């Protein structure tokens, strides 16, 4: 189940930098300080704290889906 994530930042993030910043945060890679990094850190924390066990690429089983051993996603 998806839920909204609200993040307060001091400046408006650049939309085109949000995805790469989030990808970096999920991979544990550094990203320059700024609003994109704040949003990315919040997303990464929400993913870590969730019960979702899929791969960051989105190719894992989602909520309500079961994967059998030896099958492709």
Secondary structure as GFF3:
##gff-version 3
##sequence-region A 1 73
A	DSSP	alpha_helix	15	27	.	.	.	ID=ss1
A	DSSP	alpha_helix	35	49	.	.	.	ID=ss2
###
